[in-house]
Amino acid sequence: MFAKKEGVIIAVLMVVSFLFAGQVFATVDDLAKQANKLVRDAERKMHSGKNTDADLLLQKAVALIEQGKAQDPNNNKILQIEKKYTRIKKNVDKKLRENQPTESASTAPAITTSSDDNKLPSGVTKRLRDIKRHLDRAERYIEKDAEQTQYLLGQANSLFEEIEKNYGGQFDPNHTDFATMMTRYNDLTQKNAGQFEAEKKVKADAEGTKAAMEKQSAEWVAQFNEYLSYPGQEEHNPDKLVFVPGTSEPEKFNKAQKNFDAFVAFYETYKQTEFTHGKTWKLAGTNS
């Protein structure tokens, strides 16, 4: 009778050991695959002139790359994709700085060419065009990335400060072009402040969810290790270890059977447990 149960024990050990031993590497490979797809999609977006969309995809890709490196810093797939990401990111950033004409045109008002343009010094007119370029880009990011929007608004603000420093008192601040651009800048600044708060809340909620997931998963991983870790391994517990005694060790059969039955009961409890915030990659393989 024990021979049959011994076979069951071996089968359980093989399945669970496979899940634990292979999970980390499978996870890193999976992260690499996902990151690679995002980088390739970003490259296609870049070549089609959709550089803003490409930049957003790259932000998602680098998060996966960092997660993979945290699990296995020497994983070749992750390292290769990181090199590809760096290359594409450099090109996308360059195109965004140059404000490629293939990007979708802004519907914001352009600098006018009315007769009162002569009232603006040429240096002011040039800076207003540069400000418009920064604000056009800020509008494309404002509902996607508050930090990038803030950077672009900061660039625009620096140009306003240059105008004040170099041309203050030389033109009417109520001039249509200047006043329109200043109003647009103020509106975007106010809108982005709200976006910052919204993104901050989303980030805080995500971090809270992640912390809860990691805490619950870590507790279960530790319990699994008590049954499955051998001497020298983390959380090894000789009183709970599931093992298969040799045929020359009949005195250990009862102990092996007791530990196996305890593990089966524990595993049933695990399967019935609700993981509201999800499971970590390390634990997920046990949910089969």
C-alpha positions in Angstrom: 0.0 0.0 0.0 2.8 2.4 0.8 4.4 1.7 -2.5 1.3 3.2 -4.2 1.4 6.2 -1.9 5.1 6.5 -2.4 4.4 6.9 -6.1 1.9 9.6 -5.4 4.4 11.4 -3.2 7.0 11.3 -6.0 4.5 12.7 -8.5 3.5 15.6 -6.2 7.1 16.4 -5.5 8.0 16.4 -9.2 5.1 18.7 -10.1 5.7 21.1 -7.3 9.5 21.1 -7.6 9.1 21.8 -11.4 6.8 24.7 -10.6 9.2 26.2 -8.1 12.4 25.5 -9.9 11.3 26.7 -13.3 9.1 29.6 -12.3 11.8 32.3 -12.0 13.4 31.6 -15.3 10.1 31.1 -17.1 9.0 34.4 -15.6 12.1 36.3 -16.8 11.6 34.8 -20.3 8.0 35.9 -20.3 8.9 39.4 -19.2 11.6 39.5 -22.0 9.0 38.4 -24.5 6.5 41.1 -23.5 9.2 43.8 -23.4 10.5 42.8 -26.8 7.0 43.1 -28.3 6.5 46.6 -26.8 9.9 47.7 -28.1 9.2 46.3 -31.6 5.8 48.1 -31.5 7.5 51.3 -30.4 9.9 51.0 -33.3 7.1 50.6 -35.8 5.3 53.6 -34.3 8.5 55.7 -34.6 9.0 54.8 -38.2 5.4 55.8 -39.0 6.0 59.2 -37.3 3.9 58.4 -34.2 6.7 59.3 -31.8 4.5 60.1 -28.8 2.9 56.7 -28.9 6.3 55.1 -29.3 7.5 56.9 -26.2 4.6 55.6 -24.1 5.2 52.0 -25.3 8.9 52.3 -24.4 7.9 53.5 -20.9 6.0 50.2 -20.4 8.8 48.2 -21.9 11.5 49.6 -19.5 9.3 48.7 -16.5 9.2 45.1 -17.7 12.9 45.1 -18.4 13.7 46.4 -14.9 11.4 43.7 -13.4 13.2 41.0 -15.3 16.7 42.3 -14.3 15.6 42.4 -10.6 14.8 38.7 -10.9 17.8 37.7 -13.0 20.4 40.4 -13.7 22.4 38.2 -16.0 19.5 36.9 -18.2 20.7 37.2 -21.8 17.3 37.9 -23.3 16.6 40.7 -20.9 20.1 42.2 -21.5 19.6 42.0 -25.3 16.2 43.7 -25.2 17.6 46.4 -22.9 20.2 47.2 -25.6 17.5 47.4 -28.2 15.3 49.5 -26.0 18.2 52.0 -25.4 18.8 52.3 -29.1 15.1 52.9 -30.0 14.6 55.2 -27.0 17.5 57.4 -28.1 16.0 57.7 -31.6 12.5 58.5 -30.3 13.8 61.1 -27.9 15.7 62.8 -30.7 12.7 62.8 -33.0 10.5 64.2 -30.2 13.0 67.0 -29.6 13.1 67.8 -33.3 9.2 67.9 -33.4 9.0 65.8 -36.6 6.5 67.1 -39.1 5.0 63.6 -39.4 3.5 64.0 -36.0 -0.1 65.0 -36.0 -0.6 68.7 -36.3 -1.9 70.6 -33.3 -5.2 72.4 -33.5 -3.9 75.2 -31.3 -3.9 78.7 -32.8 -0.7 79.5 -34.7 1.3 82.7 -34.4 -0.6 85.3 -36.4 0.8 87.5 -39.1 -1.5 90.5 -38.5 -0.4 94.0 -39.0 0.3 94.5 -35.3 3.1 91.8 -35.5 5.5 94.8 -36.0 4.9 95.7 -32.4 6.6 92.5 -31.3 10.4 92.4 -31.4 11.7 89.6 -33.6 13.2 87.9 -30.6 9.8 87.7 -28.9 8.2 86.3 -32.1 10.8 83.6 -32.4 10.5 82.6 -28.7 6.7 82.5 -29.1 7.1 80.0 -31.9 9.4 77.9 -29.7 6.9 78.2 -26.8 4.1 77.0 -29.2 6.2 74.0 -30.1 6.6 73.0 -26.4 2.9 73.6 -25.7 1.9 71.5 -28.7 3.9 68.6 -27.4 2.6 69.2 -23.8 -1.0 68.9 -25.1 -0.2 65.5 -26.5 1.2 64.2 -23.2 -1.1 66.0 -20.8 -3.5 63.1 -20.2 -0.8 60.4 -20.4 2.3 61.6 -18.6 2.1 64.5 -16.2 5.9 64.4 -15.5 6.8 64.8 -19.2 4.1 67.5 -19.6 5.6 69.4 -16.6 9.0 69.2 -18.3 7.7 70.7 -21.5 5.8 73.4 -19.6 9.0 74.2 -17.8 10.7 74.7 -21.2 8.0 77.1 -22.2 8.2 79.0 -18.9 12.0 79.4 -19.4 11.3 81.1 -22.7 8.7 83.4 -21.2 11.3 84.4 -18.6 13.8 85.1 -21.4 11.2 87.4 -23.0 10.7 89.2 -19.8 14.4 89.6 -19.1 15.4 90.7 -22.6 12.3 92.4 -24.0 10.3 93.6 -21.0 8.9 97.0 -21.6 9.6 96.8 -25.4 6.1 95.5 -26.4 2.5 95.5 -25.2 1.9 92.3 -23.1 -1.7 92.5 -24.3 -0.6 91.9 -27.9 -2.8 89.1 -29.3 0.0 86.6 -30.0 1.7 87.0 -26.6 -1.5 87.1 -24.6 -3.0 84.1 -26.4 0.2 82.0 -25.8 0.4 83.0 -22.1 -3.3 82.1 -21.6 -2.7 78.7 -23.2 0.4 78.1 -21.1 -1.6 79.0 -17.9 -4.5 76.7 -18.9 -2.2 73.8 -19.5 -0.3 74.4 -16.3 -3.5 74.3 -14.3 -4.8 71.2 -16.1 -1.6 69.4 -15.6 -1.7 70.1 -11.8 -4.9 68.0 -11.7 -3.3 65.3 -13.8 -0.4 65.1 -11.4 -2.7 64.5 -8.5 -4.6 61.8 -10.5 -1.4 60.0 -11.5 -0.1 60.3 -7.9 -3.3 58.5 -6.6 -3.1 55.8 -9.3 0.6 55.2 -8.4 -0.2 55.1 -4.7 -3.1 52.7 -5.2 -0.9 50.5 -7.4 1.9 50.4 -4.9 -0.5 49.5 -2.1 -1.9 46.7 -4.2 1.6 45.5 -5.0 2.7 45.6 -1.4 -0.4 43.6 -0.3 0.2 41.0 -3.1 3.9 40.6 -2.2 3.1 40.2 1.5 0.4 37.6 1.1 2.4 35.7 -1.6 5.6 35.7 0.5 3.7 34.2 3.4 2.5 31.3 1.2 5.9 30.8 -0.4 7.5 30.5 3.1 4.9 27.8 4.0 5.5 25.9 0.8 9.3 26.0 1.5 8.7 24.3 4.9 7.3 21.3 3.1 9.6 21.3 0.1 13.0 22.9 1.1 15.9 20.5 1.9 18.7 21.1 4.4 20.5 24.3 3.6 17.7 25.8 1.7 15.5 28.7 2.9 12.7 27.9 5.4 13.8 24.2 5.6 11.7 22.5 8.3 12.7 18.9 9.0 9.5 18.2 10.8 7.4 19.1 7.7 9.6 18.1 4.8 7.9 15.9 2.3 10.3 13.1 1.3 10.4 9.6 0.0 12.2 7.2 2.2 14.3 4.4 0.8 13.1 0.8 0.8 15.8 0.1 3.4 14.3 2.7 5.7 10.9 1.2 6.7 11.1 3.1 10.1 10.6 6.4 8.2 7.5 5.3 6.2 5.1 6.6 8.8 6.8 9.9 9.1 6.8 10.3 5.3 3.1 9.4 5.1 2.3 11.9 7.9 4.2 14.8 6.2 2.7 14.0 2.8 -0.9 14.0 4.2 -0.2 17.3 5.9 1.1 18.8 2.7 -2.0 17.7 0.8 -4.2 19.3 3.4 -2.1 22.5 3.2 -2.2 22.6 -0.6 -6.0 22.3 -0.5 -6.2 25.2 1.8 -3.9 27.2 -0.5 -6.1 26.5 -3.5 -9.2 27.7 -1.7 -7.5 30.9 -0.5 -8.6 34.2 -2.2 -5.8 36.4 -3.5 -7.6 39.7 -4.0 -4.5 41.5 -5.2 -3.1 38.7 -7.3 0.0 36.6 -6.8 3.7 37.1 -7.4 5.4 35.3 -10.2 7.2 33.1 -7.7 4.0 31.9 -6.2 1.7 31.9 -9.3 3.1 28.5 -10.6 1.6 26.7 -7.6 -2.0 27.7 -8.6 -2.6 24.8 -11.0 
